[in-house]
């Protein structure tokens, strides 16, 4: 790890909490549609709609809102009421105003890493540009990072481009995140380093089989980054 010069941090559920808000919205969404179907069926159908929409809409709150509405129309067999549409939109807009409050240990750890003056620190996240930038600014974490980079998806190509942007080899990159699928596996496949800090809940689209790897750091708390680095 002595060659690491760039540390990239995932945003949602790594720097601040996110998935729990989506799950709360989904529960309330199922209650709104409870006269049309069961919560299990609504959630199952919603995930199918989300997955089908990903190639066109990508990730993030705005894509989720559109999927909520599309699924509601299908679940209700076109009988969705205007008042129900209004309530669903209001739920979705709540996601666009998430506080972005840093999770425990994030600020103190970033402060230490910044003071080392040894690494480039950036936020590297996927989703909708304006939504992610707004959460970043609300978080108050901007002083600790050189940049926030928002991509449509975290692929091996996008990680290559990140390294090219900072003129480094992939072996000089450490990616820190909660999603094994998006934050960890692509970097390991390229020969980079990854620090996996699992969140207590994971969006089902991000769930894959995890494994050990010589370039993988398995951490329980964000503050452990200080000890490792």
N, C-alpha and C positions, 0 to 999 in steps of 0.2 A: 504493500500500500504506500510505500515511500514516494511513488511517482505521481500520486493523485494531486491534481492541481485545480480541478473543477468539481464542485459539489452542487448537484442539482436536486432540488427538493420538489416533490409532489405537493400539491396544495390541499385539496379536499381530503379530510380525514388523516392528514399528515401534519399540516400546520394548524388547521382549524377543523372543527366538527362540521360534517355535511350530511352523511348518509342517514343519520337519525332523523334529521328534518324531513328528508324525502319519505322515510317510512311513516312519520307522523301524518304527512300530507296524504299518503296513500290510504292510511286507515280512515281518515276523515272523508276521503274521496269514496271509499267503499260504503260508508254510511250514507252519503248523498244518493248513491245508486242502489241502496239496499232494497228498494221496492222492485227492482228489475232482476236482481240475481244475488247469489251469495257472495260474501267477501272473497272466498277462495277462488271462485270462478272469475270474479272481476279482476283480481290480482293476476291470475294466470293469463287471462286474455290481455291484460295491460302489458305484461312483459312480452308477449308475442307481438303486439303492436309496436312496442318500443324497438324490439329487435329488427322487425321488418323496416322500420323507419330510419335506422341508423345509417345506412348507406346514403340516404338523402338528407337527413336532418342532423346527423352527427350526435354529439353528446351535450349534456348541459340542461339547465332549467327550461330554456325556451323550447327545446326539442321535447322535453318531458311534458310540458303544458299542452303542446299540440297532440301528443300521444294520449294524454288524459281525455281530451275532447273527442278525438277520433274513436277511442275505445268506448266512451260513454254513449256516443251515437249508435255504435254497433250493439252494445249491451242492451240498450233501451229499444232496439229495433226501430230507430228513428223517431222515437216518442219523447226524446229528451226535452224537458221544459226550459223555457228561457231563464227562469229563476235558478234552475239547476246549473245551466251554463254559466250564469253569473257567479254562483258559489264556487264552481270549479276554477274559473278564472281567478277569483280572489285567492283561492288556495295556492294556485300556481305562482301568483305574484309575490306571495310570502317568501317563496324560494329565491326570488330575485332580490330579496332584502335581508338575506342571512347576515348575521353580525360579523362573521369572519373573526371571531374572538380567538386569539391563539390558545392552543391547548397547553396543559400543564408542562412546564419545562422547556417550551419552545423558545421563549424570549431569552432566558438565561443561557441556553445552549448556543443560540445564534450570536449572542453578544460575545461569548468566549471565542467562537470560531472566527468572528469578524476581527477581534482584537489580535488574533494570531498573525493576521496579514500574510497568510500562507496559501489561502485558497480563494478562487473566484467562487462566489455564492450566487446562485440564480434560482428562481422558481421556474420549474418546467412542468406545465400542467396541460391537460386537454379539456376541451369544452368550448363554450361560447365566449368570444373575446371580451365583450363589454361586461358580461356577468362576472367573469373571473377577475378582470381588472378592478371592478368595483369592490369585490370581496377583499382583494389584496390591499387596496387603499384603506378600506374600513378596518382592516386587521391591525394597522399601525406598524407592520413589519417592513415597510419599504426601506427604512434606513439601513437594514442589515443586508440588503441584496443589491446586486449590480443591475439586475433586470428581471422582468417576468416575461416568460415566453409561453404563449398559448398556442397549442397545435390542435388540429382536428382529431388526431389520434396518435397514440404513442406506439410507433412502429420502429423497427430496426433502422429504417431510412431516416426517420425523424431524429433518432439518437445520433446517427452519423452526421446529420446536418448540424446538430447541436455542437458536436465536437469540431466540425469544420469552422463553425462560427467563432470558436475560441482558439482555433489553430492548435488543437491538441490531438493526440492519439487516443483511441477509445480506452486504452489502459490507464489513462490519466483521469478518467471520469468515475465519480462515485455518485450513484443515483440513490436517493433516500425516499422511500414511499411505503404505503400500506398495501398496495395492490400487487400481488405476485405476478399477475398477468400483464399489467401495464407498466409497472415501475421496475420490476425485478428481472423477469425472464428475458425480455429483449436485450437488456444490457449485458446479462451474463452470456447470452449467445454470441454477442459481438466481442467478448473478451474484456468487458469493463467490470467495474466493481458495483455492488449493490448492497444497501442496508435496508432490510425489511423490518418495518415496525408495524405489526398488524393492529388494526383497529378492532373494536369489540364487535362490530357488525360490518358485513361486506355485501355490496350489491351483487345479486346472483350472476350478473353478466361477467363479473370480474373473478368469479370463483374457478380456479383450476387446481390441479394436483401440484403440491409444492414438493421441493426436493432440496437436498444439500448440494453445495457447490463450493469449491475452494475460494472463490471470489465473493461469496455471499456472507454477509454479517446478519445474524438473526438477533434482533434486539427486542427487548420488552418495553423499554421506556426511551423516549426521545433524548433524555439527558445522557444516556449511555454513549451517545455520539462523542461527547467531550472526552470520555475515557478512551474510546477507540482511537480518536484522532490526536 
